[in-house]
Amino acid sequence: MKELSVLRAAALAGGKVLSSKFGKVGYRLKGRANLLTEADLASEKAVKSVIRRAFPGDGFMAEESPAELTPNGRLWIIDPLDGTTNYAHGFPAAAVSIGFAEKGVVRAGGVFDPFRGEFFHASLGGGAFVNGRRLRISGVRALSKALLVTGFAYDRAEKADFYCGFFSEFMKLSHDVRRMGSASLDLCWLAAGRTDGYWEFGLKPWDVAAGGLIASEAGARVTDFSGRPWRVDAAMGAQTLAAGPGLHGGMLKLIRRRLKAAR
């Protein structure tokens, strides 16, 4: 599909910006723990420029600018720098994430990791790939054998005990829990079988639109904490659970039990 080839070109353009500015930019705060760098803005500009040349009538939902909706129902969902805190501190775990949705359905997604030269992509019903190699999730079915990954939302200082309660329970039951700081890469690494399950609160559509499709096309179940698939709306990603079918149910049960206890 043409959208996927344009998506790849746009992701690589954004990644080129991130590579060129890595270690050379400062940051300002959008919130206590929400950082913004010059690279975020320059990457978004590069990504949108590529897409606009190919599809001038399409809309955008991007992290660093107001939404631009169009009547044709086509929407590009962009995080030009997913992992800004990592990037601003010189920690090389960040990516460009781009999802393409049409009439409320994510139909293509791409995530480019410029530090490892990995381009993850998927199309709806067409499978998931990294640099041309087909992706499949791991076959792990038991929490006792799983390597999990999570992240903490921007309100983590105010809700540290709440988030760490989930972390603590999963840590006790699994092999271990990782926290990389880039939701799009968390989902892609799950798709690649490098981790087995992932949960997180408080994400936005641009964090998960591409990675969610990639994980799903690699065989994962991707849902909210009620077990329902996402819709393309403002709540997309607010509750994120992704795991293989054999692991998803157990993780969901634990999350729902803790949520009920916290009420």
C-alpha atoms as an extended CHARMM CRD file, in Angstrom:
* protein
*
       263  EXT
         1         1  MET       CA              0.0000000000        0.0000000000        0.0000000000  PROA      1               0.0000000000
         2         2  LYS       CA              1.1960000000        3.4910000000       -0.8130000000  PROA      2               0.0000000000
         3         3  GLU       CA              0.5280000000        4.7080000000        2.7190000000  PROA      3               0.0000000000
         4         4  LEU       CA              3.0520000000        2.2360000000        4.1170000000  PROA      4               0.0000000000
         5         5  SER       CA              5.8240000000        3.3490000000        1.7860000000  PROA      5               0.0000000000
         6         6  VAL       CA              5.1100000000        7.0040000000        2.6080000000  PROA      6               0.0000000000
         7         7  LEU       CA              5.0030000000        6.1320000000        6.2900000000  PROA      7               0.0000000000
         8         8  ARG       CA              8.4390000000        4.5390000000        6.0410000000  PROA      8               0.0000000000
         9         9  ALA       CA              9.9080000000        7.5730000000        4.2680000000  PROA      9               0.0000000000
        10        10  ALA       CA              8.3930000000        9.8860000000        6.8870000000  PROA      10              0.0000000000
        11        11  ALA       CA              9.6780000000        7.7850000000        9.7950000000  PROA      11              0.0000000000
        12        12  LEU       CA             13.1860000000        7.7020000000        8.3390000000  PROA      12              0.0000000000
        13        13  ALA       CA             13.0780000000       11.4850000000        7.8320000000  PROA      13              0.0000000000
        14        14  GLY       CA             12.1420000000       11.9620000000       11.4660000000  PROA      14              0.0000000000
        15        15  GLY       CA             14.7880000000        9.4820000000       12.5510000000  PROA      15              0.0000000000
        16        16  LYS       CA             17.4430000000       11.3810000000       10.6270000000  PROA      16              0.0000000000
        17        17  VAL       CA             16.5600000000       14.4730000000       12.6470000000  PROA      17              0.0000000000
        18        18  LEU       CA             16.7940000000       12.5480000000       15.9160000000  PROA      18              0.0000000000
        19        19  SER       CA             20.1820000000       11.1030000000       15.0070000000  PROA      19              0.0000000000
        20        20  SER       CA             21.5930000000       14.4650000000       13.9700000000  PROA      20              0.0000000000
        21        21  LYS       CA             20.4950000000       16.2540000000       17.1450000000  PROA      21              0.0000000000
        22        22  PHE       CA             21.1950000000       13.5150000000       19.6890000000  PROA      22              0.0000000000
        23        23  GLY       CA             23.3440000000       14.8370000000       22.5080000000  PROA      23              0.0000000000
        24        24  LYS       CA             23.1290000000       18.3950000000       21.1610000000  PROA      24              0.0000000000
        25        25  VAL       CA             19.8120000000       19.7210000000       22.4650000000  PROA      25              0.0000000000
        26        26  GLY       CA             18.4620000000       20.9710000000       25.7470000000  PROA      26              0.0000000000
        27        27  TYR       CA             14.8630000000       20.7210000000       26.8660000000  PROA      27              0.0000000000
        28        28  ARG       CA             12.0160000000       22.6470000000       28.4350000000  PROA      28              0.0000000000
        29        29  LEU       CA              9.2290000000       21.3000000000       30.6000000000  PROA      29              0.0000000000
        30        30  LYS       CA              5.5900000000       20.9540000000       29.5050000000  PROA      30              0.0000000000
        31        31  GLY       CA              4.8800000000       19.5110000000       32.9630000000  PROA      31              0.0000000000
        32        32  ARG       CA              6.8760000000       18.3630000000       35.9860000000  PROA      32              0.0000000000
        33        33  ALA       CA              8.1100000000       15.2510000000       34.1650000000  PROA      33              0.0000000000
        34        34  ASN       CA              6.9950000000       15.9890000000       30.5950000000  PROA      34              0.0000000000
        35        35  LEU       CA              9.9310000000       17.1990000000       28.5030000000  PROA      35              0.0000000000
        36        36  LEU       CA             10.0910000000       18.8690000000       25.0980000000  PROA      36              0.0000000000
        37        37  THR       CA             13.2010000000       19.2440000000       22.9550000000  PROA      37              0.0000000000
        38        38  GLU       CA             14.0330000000       21.0050000000       19.7120000000  PROA      38              0.0000000000
        39        39  ALA       CA             14.3130000000       17.5320000000       18.1900000000  PROA      39              0.0000000000
        40        40  ASP       CA             10.6250000000       16.7760000000       18.9020000000  PROA      40              0.0000000000
        41        41  LEU       CA              9.5630000000       19.8180000000       16.9100000000  PROA      41              0.0000000000
        42        42  ALA       CA             12.0360000000       19.3500000000       14.0630000000  PROA      42              0.0000000000
        43        43  SER       CA             11.1800000000       15.6640000000       13.7070000000  PROA      43              0.0000000000
        44        44  GLU       CA              7.4400000000       16.4080000000       13.5970000000  PROA      44              0.0000000000
        45        45  LYS       CA              8.0200000000       19.0050000000       10.8960000000  PROA      45              0.0000000000
        46        46  ALA       CA             10.0490000000       16.5280000000        8.8070000000  PROA      46              0.0000000000
        47        47  VAL       CA              7.4790000000       13.7410000000        9.2180000000  PROA      47              0.0000000000
        48        48  LYS       CA              4.5200000000       15.9360000000        8.2860000000  PROA      48              0.0000000000
        49        49  SER       CA              6.3540000000       17.3590000000        5.2840000000  PROA      49              0.0000000000
        50        50  VAL       CA              6.8230000000       13.9040000000        3.7450000000  PROA      50              0.0000000000
        51        51  ILE       CA              3.1990000000       12.9130000000        4.3590000000  PROA      51              0.0000000000
        52        52  ARG       CA              1.7310000000       16.2020000000        3.1100000000  PROA      52              0.0000000000
        53        53  ARG       CA              3.5900000000       15.9000000000       -0.1900000000  PROA      53              0.0000000000
        54        54  ALA       CA              2.0030000000       12.5090000000       -0.8240000000  PROA      54              0.0000000000
        55        55  PHE       CA             -1.4360000000       13.0600000000        0.7560000000  PROA      55              0.0000000000
        56        56  PRO       CA             -2.1690000000       16.8020000000        0.9710000000  PROA      56              0.0000000000
        57        57  GLY       CA             -5.8090000000       16.2940000000        2.0010000000  PROA      57              0.0000000000
        58        58  ASP       CA             -5.1500000000       14.0810000000        5.0220000000  PROA      58              0.0000000000
        59        59  GLY       CA             -5.4380000000       15.0060000000        8.6970000000  PROA      59              0.0000000000
        60        60  PHE       CA             -2.9630000000       14.7880000000       11.5610000000  PROA      60              0.0000000000
        61        61  MET       CA             -2.9980000000       13.9900000000       15.2440000000  PROA      61              0.0000000000
        62        62  ALA       CA              0.4910000000       14.6820000000       16.5820000000  PROA      62              0.0000000000
        63        63  GLU       CA              1.9160000000       15.0960000000       20.0550000000  PROA      63              0.0000000000
        64        64  GLU       CA              3.4360000000       18.5320000000       19.6250000000  PROA      64              0.0000000000
        65        65  SER       CA              0.7000000000       20.3920000000       17.7310000000  PROA      65              0.0000000000
        66        66  PRO       CA             -3.0940000000       20.7500000000       17.6470000000  PROA      66              0.0000000000
        67        67  ALA       CA             -5.0610000000       18.1040000000       15.7680000000  PROA      67              0.0000000000
        68        68  GLU       CA             -5.8030000000       18.8000000000       12.1050000000  PROA      68              0.0000000000
        69        69  LEU       CA             -8.9030000000       16.8200000000       11.1360000000  PROA      69              0.0000000000
        70        70  THR       CA            -10.1700000000       16.5750000000        7.5640000000  PROA      70              0.0000000000
        71        71  PRO       CA            -13.4860000000       15.3620000000        6.1130000000  PROA      71              0.0000000000
        72        72  ASN       CA            -11.9610000000       12.4410000000        4.1850000000  PROA      72              0.0000000000
        73        73  GLY       CA            -11.6290000000       10.3460000000        7.3710000000  PROA      73              0.0000000000
        74        74  ARG       CA             -7.9010000000        9.7830000000        6.8780000000  PROA      74              0.0000000000
        75        75  LEU       CA             -5.6710000000       10.5110000000        9.8760000000  PROA      75              0.0000000000
        76        76  TRP       CA             -1.9350000000       10.2580000000       10.5380000000  PROA      76              0.0000000000
        77        77  ILE       CA             -1.1690000000        9.7460000000       14.2430000000  PROA      77              0.0000000000
        78        78  ILE       CA              2.3780000000       10.8690000000       14.9930000000  PROA      78              0.0000000000
        79        79  ASP       CA              4.8040000000       10.8270000000       17.8800000000  PROA      79              0.0000000000
        80        80  PRO       CA              7.9090000000       12.4500000000       16.3990000000  PROA      80              0.0000000000
        81        81  LEU       CA             10.0420000000       11.5040000000       19.4070000000  PROA      81              0.0000000000
        82        82  ASP       CA              8.6930000000        8.7690000000       21.6350000000  PROA      82              0.0000000000
        83        83  GLY       CA             11.0590000000        8.6280000000       24.5860000000  PROA      83              0.0000000000
        84        84  THR       CA             11.8450000000       12.3220000000       24.9570000000  PROA      84              0.0000000000
        85        85  THR       CA             13.0900000000       11.9910000000       28.5450000000  PROA      85              0.0000000000
        86        86  ASN       CA             15.5270000000        9.2860000000       27.4670000000  PROA      86              0.0000000000
        87        87  TYR       CA             16.6360000000       11.3480000000       24.4890000000  PROA      87              0.0000000000
        88        88  ALA       CA             17.1250000000       14.5540000000       26.4690000000  PROA      88              0.0000000000
        89        89  HSD       CA             19.3640000000       12.7130000000       28.9230000000  PROA      89              0.0000000000
        90        90  GLY       CA             21.4400000000       10.9910000000       26.2310000000  PROA      90              0.0000000000
        91        91  PHE       CA             19.8790000000        7.5710000000       26.8740000000  PROA      91              0.0000000000
        92        92  PRO       CA             19.5240000000        5.9260000000       23.4360000000  PROA      92              0.0000000000
        93        93  ALA       CA             16.0360000000        4.4540000000       23.6650000000  PROA      93              0.0000000000
        94        94  ALA       CA             13.6440000000        6.5290000000       21.5630000000  PROA      94              0.0000000000
        95        95  ALA       CA             11.7970000000        6.2800000000       18.2550000000  PROA      95              0.0000000000
        96        96  VAL       CA              9.6070000000        7.9180000000       15.6530000000  PROA      96              0.0000000000
        97        97  SER       CA              6.1080000000        6.4370000000       15.7040000000  PROA      97              0.0000000000
        98        98  ILE       CA              3.5200000000        6.9110000000       12.9330000000  PROA      98              0.0000000000
        99        99  GLY       CA              0.1120000000        5.3110000000       12.5870000000  PROA      99              0.0000000000
       100       100  PHE       CA             -2.2730000000        5.7200000000        9.6670000000  PROA      100             0.0000000000
       101       101  ALA       CA             -6.0000000000        5.4290000000       10.3790000000  PROA      101             0.0000000000
       102       102  GLU       CA             -8.9400000000        5.5530000000        8.0070000000  PROA      102             0.0000000000
       103       103  LYS       CA            -12.5370000000        5.8910000000        9.1830000000  PROA      103             0.0000000000
       104       104  GLY       CA            -11.5750000000        5.0790000000       12.7460000000  PROA      104             0.0000000000
       105       105  VAL       CA             -9.4300000000        2.0060000000       12.0180000000  PROA      105             0.0000000000
       106       106  VAL       CA             -5.6280000000        1.9220000000       12.2190000000  PROA      106             0.0000000000
       107       107  ARG       CA             -4.5640000000        0.3870000000        8.9150000000  PROA      107             0.0000000000
       108       108  ALA       CA             -0.7960000000        0.8590000000        8.9470000000  PROA      108             0.0000000000
       109       109  GLY       CA              1.8820000000        1.6280000000       11.4830000000  PROA      109             0.0000000000
       110       110  GLY       CA              5.6010000000        2.1520000000       11.5500000000  PROA      110             0.0000000000
       111       111  VAL       CA              8.1420000000        2.7130000000       14.3130000000  PROA      111             0.0000000000
       112       112  PHE       CA             11.7340000000        3.6490000000       13.5160000000  PROA      112             0.0000000000
       113       113  ASP       CA             14.4800000000        3.2180000000       16.1000000000  PROA      113             0.0000000000
       114       114  PRO       CA             17.3660000000        5.3310000000       14.7630000000  PROA      114             0.0000000000
       115       115  PHE       CA             19.8010000000        4.0340000000       17.3700000000  PROA      115             0.0000000000
       116       116  ARG       CA             19.4970000000        0.4090000000       16.2660000000  PROA      116             0.0000000000
       117       117  GLY       CA             18.5230000000        1.0400000000       12.6660000000  PROA      117             0.0000000000
       118       118  GLU       CA             15.3210000000       -0.9600000000       13.1030000000  PROA      118             0.0000000000
       119       119  PHE       CA             12.1390000000       -0.0930000000       11.2110000000  PROA      119             0.0000000000
       120       120  PHE       CA              9.1320000000       -1.9780000000       12.5530000000  PROA      120             0.0000000000
       121       121  HSD       CA              5.9760000000       -1.8660000000       10.4750000000  PROA      121             0.0000000000
       122       122  ALA       CA              2.6220000000       -3.5290000000        9.9650000000  PROA      122             0.0000000000
       123       123  SER       CA             -0.4740000000       -3.2560000000        7.8320000000  PROA      123             0.0000000000
       124       124  LEU       CA             -3.9020000000       -4.4330000000        8.9080000000  PROA      124             0.0000000000
       125       125  GLY       CA             -4.1630000000       -8.1140000000        7.9870000000  PROA      125             0.0000000000
       126       126  GLY       CA             -0.7130000000       -8.0440000000        6.3930000000  PROA      126             0.0000000000
       127       127  GLY       CA              1.4960000000       -9.0720000000        9.3010000000  PROA      127             0.0000000000
       128       128  ALA       CA              4.2660000000       -7.2930000000       11.1840000000  PROA      128             0.0000000000
       129       129  PHE       CA              7.9180000000       -6.9610000000       10.2010000000  PROA      129             0.0000000000
       130       130  VAL       CA             11.2310000000       -5.4640000000       11.2690000000  PROA      130             0.0000000000
       131       131  ASN       CA             13.6730000000       -4.6440000000        8.4680000000  PROA      131             0.0000000000
       132       132  GLY       CA             11.8460000000       -7.1240000000        6.2500000000  PROA      132             0.0000000000
       133       133  ARG       CA             11.8110000000       -9.9920000000        8.7650000000  PROA      133             0.0000000000
       134       134  ARG       CA              8.4280000000      -11.3310000000        9.8910000000  PROA      134             0.0000000000
       135       135  LEU       CA              7.6440000000      -10.7800000000       13.5560000000  PROA      135             0.0000000000
       136       136  ARG       CA              5.9520000000      -13.1940000000       15.9360000000  PROA      136             0.0000000000
       137       137  ILE       CA              5.3470000000      -12.8210000000       19.6500000000  PROA      137             0.0000000000
       138       138  SER       CA              6.9420000000      -15.2750000000       22.0700000000  PROA      138             0.0000000000
       139       139  GLY       CA              5.1670000000      -18.4850000000       22.9980000000  PROA      139             0.0000000000
       140       140  VAL       CA              5.3170000000      -17.7940000000       26.7340000000  PROA      140             0.0000000000
       141       141  ARG       CA              2.0090000000      -18.6050000000       28.3870000000  PROA      141             0.0000000000
       142       142  ALA       CA              2.8160000000      -18.4520000000       32.1220000000  PROA      142             0.0000000000
       143       143  LEU       CA              3.5990000000      -15.3550000000       34.1650000000  PROA      143             0.0000000000
       144       144  SER       CA              6.2040000000      -17.3870000000       36.0410000000  PROA      144             0.0000000000
       145       145  LYS       CA              8.2140000000      -17.6320000000       32.8060000000  PROA      145             0.0000000000
       146       146  ALA       CA              7.5600000000      -14.1520000000       31.4400000000  PROA      146             0.0000000000
       147       147  LEU       CA              9.7220000000      -11.0700000000       30.9980000000  PROA      147             0.0000000000
       148       148  LEU       CA              7.3490000000       -8.1110000000       31.2990000000  PROA      148             0.0000000000
       149       149  VAL       CA              7.6820000000       -4.4390000000       30.4610000000  PROA      149             0.0000000000
       150       150  THR       CA              5.8490000000       -1.3680000000       31.7030000000  PROA      150             0.0000000000
       151       151  GLY       CA              6.0560000000        2.3980000000       31.9500000000  PROA      151             0.0000000000
       152       152  PHE       CA              4.8070000000        5.0990000000       34.2950000000  PROA      152             0.0000000000
       153       153  ALA       CA              2.5880000000        8.0170000000       33.3040000000  PROA      153             0.0000000000
       154       154  TYR       CA              3.5090000000       11.6890000000       33.7340000000  PROA      154             0.0000000000
       155       155  ASP       CA              1.5980000000       11.8170000000       37.0370000000  PROA      155             0.0000000000
       156       156  ARG       CA              3.9680000000        9.1920000000       38.4510000000  PROA      156             0.0000000000
       157       157  ALA       CA              5.1520000000       11.4030000000       41.3210000000  PROA      157             0.0000000000
       158       158  GLU       CA              1.5890000000       11.9080000000       42.5560000000  PROA      158             0.0000000000
       159       159  LYS       CA              0.5510000000        8.2680000000       41.9910000000  PROA      159             0.0000000000
       160       160  ALA       CA              3.8320000000        6.4550000000       42.6220000000  PROA      160             0.0000000000
       161       161  ASP       CA              2.3780000000        4.0280000000       45.1740000000  PROA      161             0.0000000000
       162       162  PHE       CA             -0.5240000000        3.1700000000       42.8520000000  PROA      162             0.0000000000
       163       163  TYR       CA              1.7090000000        2.3770000000       39.8590000000  PROA      163             0.0000000000
       164       164  CYS       CA              4.3420000000        0.5980000000       41.9290000000  PROA      164             0.0000000000
       165       165  GLY       CA              1.6920000000       -1.6830000000       43.3890000000  PROA      165             0.0000000000
       166       166  PHE       CA              1.1360000000       -3.2320000000       39.9560000000  PROA      166             0.0000000000
       167       167  PHE       CA              4.8880000000       -3.3230000000       39.3530000000  PROA      167             0.0000000000
       168       168  SER       CA              5.4670000000       -5.0980000000       42.6630000000  PROA      168             0.0000000000
       169       169  GLU       CA              2.8550000000       -7.8030000000       42.0250000000  PROA      169             0.0000000000
       170       170  PHE       CA              4.0560000000       -8.5260000000       38.4990000000  PROA      170             0.0000000000
       171       171  MET       CA              7.6810000000       -8.5570000000       39.6640000000  PROA      171             0.0000000000
       172       172  LYS       CA              6.8730000000      -11.2000000000       42.2610000000  PROA      172             0.0000000000
       173       173  LEU       CA              5.1370000000      -13.4300000000       39.7020000000  PROA      173             0.0000000000
       174       174  SER       CA              7.3540000000      -13.0420000000       36.6120000000  PROA      174             0.0000000000
       175       175  HSD       CA             11.0050000000      -13.5180000000       35.7010000000  PROA      175             0.0000000000
       176       176  ASP       CA             11.4130000000       -9.7380000000       35.8540000000  PROA      176             0.0000000000
       177       177  VAL       CA              9.9440000000       -6.4020000000       34.7590000000  PROA      177             0.0000000000
       178       178  ARG       CA             11.6650000000       -3.8650000000       32.5090000000  PROA      178             0.0000000000
       179       179  ARG       CA             10.9590000000       -0.1420000000       32.0600000000  PROA      179             0.0000000000
       180       180  MET       CA             12.4580000000        1.3300000000       28.8790000000  PROA      180             0.0000000000
       181       181  GLY       CA             10.6290000000        4.6570000000       28.6270000000  PROA      181             0.0000000000
       182       182  SER       CA              9.3210000000        4.4110000000       25.0610000000  PROA      182             0.0000000000
       183       183  ALA       CA              5.8600000000        2.9120000000       24.6280000000  PROA      183             0.0000000000
       184       184  SER       CA              6.1960000000        2.4110000000       20.8750000000  PROA      184             0.0000000000
       185       185  LEU       CA              9.4140000000        0.4150000000       21.3330000000  PROA      185             0.0000000000
       186       186  ASP       CA              7.8590000000       -1.5210000000       24.2270000000  PROA      186             0.0000000000
       187       187  LEU       CA              5.1050000000       -2.7010000000       21.8800000000  PROA      187             0.0000000000
       188       188  CYS       CA              7.5230000000       -3.4450000000       19.0360000000  PROA      188             0.0000000000
       189       189  TRP       CA              9.8680000000       -5.4390000000       21.2490000000  PROA      189             0.0000000000
       190       190  LEU       CA              6.8550000000       -7.4160000000       22.4570000000  PROA      190             0.0000000000
       191       191  ALA       CA              5.9920000000       -8.0880000000       18.8040000000  PROA      191             0.0000000000
       192       192  ALA       CA              9.5530000000       -9.2880000000       18.2320000000  PROA      192             0.0000000000
       193       193  GLY       CA              9.3690000000      -11.7420000000       21.1370000000  PROA      193             0.0000000000
       194       194  ARG       CA             11.9810000000       -9.8570000000       23.1680000000  PROA      194             0.0000000000
       195       195  THR       CA              9.4520000000       -9.4100000000       25.9780000000  PROA      195             0.0000000000
       196       196  ASP       CA              6.2690000000      -11.3150000000       26.7270000000  PROA      196             0.0000000000
       197       197  GLY       CA              3.7360000000       -8.8750000000       28.1810000000  PROA      197             0.0000000000
       198       198  TYR       CA              3.2560000000       -5.1380000000       28.5700000000  PROA      198             0.0000000000
       199       199  TRP       CA              0.9470000000       -2.8920000000       30.5680000000  PROA      199             0.0000000000
       200       200  GLU       CA              0.8030000000        0.8620000000       31.1100000000  PROA      200             0.0000000000
       201       201  PHE       CA             -1.5730000000        3.6110000000       32.2110000000  PROA      201             0.0000000000
       202       202  GLY       CA             -1.9940000000        7.0890000000       30.7760000000  PROA      202             0.0000000000
       203       203  LEU       CA             -0.7120000000        6.7550000000       27.2260000000  PROA      203             0.0000000000
       204       204  LYS       CA             -1.9750000000        8.8100000000       24.2850000000  PROA      204             0.0000000000
       205       205  PRO       CA             -3.0250000000        7.7350000000       20.7680000000  PROA      205             0.0000000000
       206       206  TRP       CA              0.3100000000        8.8210000000       19.2650000000  PROA      206             0.0000000000
       207       207  ASP       CA              2.1560000000        6.5740000000       21.7480000000  PROA      207             0.0000000000
       208       208  VAL       CA              0.3370000000        3.4130000000       20.7230000000  PROA      208             0.0000000000
       209       209  ALA       CA             -1.3430000000        3.7050000000       17.3000000000  PROA      209             0.0000000000
       210       210  ALA       CA              1.5860000000        2.2280000000       15.3900000000  PROA      210             0.0000000000
       211       211  GLY       CA              2.9860000000       -0.0830000000       18.0550000000  PROA      211             0.0000000000
       212       212  GLY       CA             -0.4370000000       -1.4700000000       18.9170000000  PROA      212             0.0000000000
       213       213  LEU       CA             -1.0350000000       -2.5650000000       15.3250000000  PROA      213             0.0000000000
       214       214  ILE       CA              2.4680000000       -4.0190000000       15.0590000000  PROA      214             0.0000000000
       215       215  ALA       CA              1.9980000000       -6.0480000000       18.2500000000  PROA      215             0.0000000000
       216       216  SER       CA             -1.4650000000       -7.1860000000       17.1590000000  PROA      216             0.0000000000
       217       217  GLU       CA             -0.2730000000       -8.2680000000       13.7150000000  PROA      217             0.0000000000
       218       218  ALA       CA              2.5350000000      -10.2220000000       15.4010000000  PROA      218             0.0000000000
       219       219  GLY       CA             -0.0670000000      -12.2170000000       17.3520000000  PROA      219             0.0000000000
       220       220  ALA       CA             -0.6050000000      -10.2330000000       20.5690000000  PROA      220             0.0000000000
       221       221  ARG       CA             -3.9140000000       -9.3220000000       22.1450000000  PROA      221             0.0000000000
       222       222  VAL       CA             -3.9690000000       -5.5370000000       22.5880000000  PROA      222             0.0000000000
       223       223  THR       CA             -6.7770000000       -4.1740000000       24.7880000000  PROA      223             0.0000000000
       224       224  ASP       CA             -7.7550000000       -1.7990000000       27.5540000000  PROA      224             0.0000000000
       225       225  PHE       CA             -8.1150000000       -3.0420000000       31.1250000000  PROA      225             0.0000000000
       226       226  SER       CA            -11.6550000000       -4.2330000000       30.4670000000  PROA      226             0.0000000000
       227       227  GLY       CA            -10.3430000000       -6.5630000000       27.7960000000  PROA      227             0.0000000000
       228       228  ARG       CA            -11.8260000000       -4.4840000000       24.9660000000  PROA      228             0.0000000000
       229       229  PRO       CA             -9.9480000000       -3.5200000000       21.7890000000  PROA      229             0.0000000000
       230       230  TRP       CA             -9.2220000000        0.1850000000       21.3840000000  PROA      230             0.0000000000
       231       231  ARG       CA            -11.0980000000        2.6580000000       19.2630000000  PROA      231             0.0000000000
       232       232  VAL       CA             -9.3380000000        5.5300000000       17.5040000000  PROA      232             0.0000000000
       233       233  ASP       CA            -10.3110000000        8.3270000000       19.8630000000  PROA      233             0.0000000000
       234       234  ALA       CA             -8.8060000000       10.4560000000       22.6210000000  PROA      234             0.0000000000
       235       235  ALA       CA             -8.9100000000        7.5450000000       25.0930000000  PROA      235             0.0000000000
       236       236  MET       CA             -6.8330000000        5.2520000000       22.8760000000  PROA      236             0.0000000000
       237       237  GLY       CA             -3.9070000000        4.0530000000       24.9880000000  PROA      237             0.0000000000
       238       238  ALA       CA             -5.1810000000        5.3850000000       28.3120000000  PROA      238             0.0000000000
       239       239  GLN       CA             -5.2090000000        1.7520000000       29.4360000000  PROA      239             0.0000000000
       240       240  THR       CA             -2.7940000000       -0.4880000000       27.5760000000  PROA      240             0.0000000000
       241       241  LEU       CA             -2.3730000000       -4.2410000000       27.9270000000  PROA      241             0.0000000000
       242       242  ALA       CA             -0.5790000000       -6.2810000000       25.2730000000  PROA      242             0.0000000000
       243       243  ALA       CA              0.4510000000       -9.9240000000       25.5250000000  PROA      243             0.0000000000
       244       244  GLY       CA              0.1250000000      -13.2570000000       23.7940000000  PROA      244             0.0000000000
       245       245  PRO       CA             -3.2920000000      -14.9290000000       24.0590000000  PROA      245             0.0000000000
       246       246  GLY       CA             -1.9510000000      -17.3800000000       26.6590000000  PROA      246             0.0000000000
       247       247  LEU       CA             -0.6270000000      -14.6310000000       28.9250000000  PROA      247             0.0000000000
       248       248  HSD       CA             -3.1230000000      -11.8300000000       28.3970000000  PROA      248             0.0000000000
       249       249  GLY       CA             -5.8940000000      -13.3110000000       30.5420000000  PROA      249             0.0000000000
       250       250  GLY       CA             -3.7070000000      -13.7630000000       33.6140000000  PROA      250             0.0000000000
       251       251  MET       CA             -2.3080000000      -10.2520000000       33.3530000000  PROA      251             0.0000000000
       252       252  LEU       CA             -5.7880000000       -8.8130000000       32.8760000000  PROA      252             0.0000000000
       253       253  LYS       CA             -7.0930000000      -10.6580000000       35.9310000000  PROA      253             0.0000000000
       254       254  LEU       CA             -4.3270000000       -9.2470000000       38.1280000000  PROA      254             0.0000000000
       255       255  ILE       CA             -4.7910000000       -5.6950000000       36.8360000000  PROA      255             0.0000000000
       256       256  ARG       CA             -8.5590000000       -5.7750000000       37.3200000000  PROA      256             0.0000000000
       257       257  ARG       CA             -8.1860000000       -7.1770000000       40.8540000000  PROA      257             0.0000000000
       258       258  ARG       CA             -5.8260000000       -4.3680000000       41.8250000000  PROA      258             0.0000000000
       259       259  LEU       CA             -8.0190000000       -1.7320000000       40.2060000000  PROA      259             0.0000000000
       260       260  LYS       CA            -11.0370000000       -3.0030000000       42.1430000000  PROA      260             0.0000000000
       261       261  ALA       CA             -9.0750000000       -2.9360000000       45.4020000000  PROA      261             0.0000000000
       262       262  ALA       CA             -7.9360000000        0.6310000000       44.7250000000  PROA      262             0.0000000000
       263       263  ARG       CA            -11.4650000000        2.0090000000       44.3600000000  PROA      263             0.0000000000
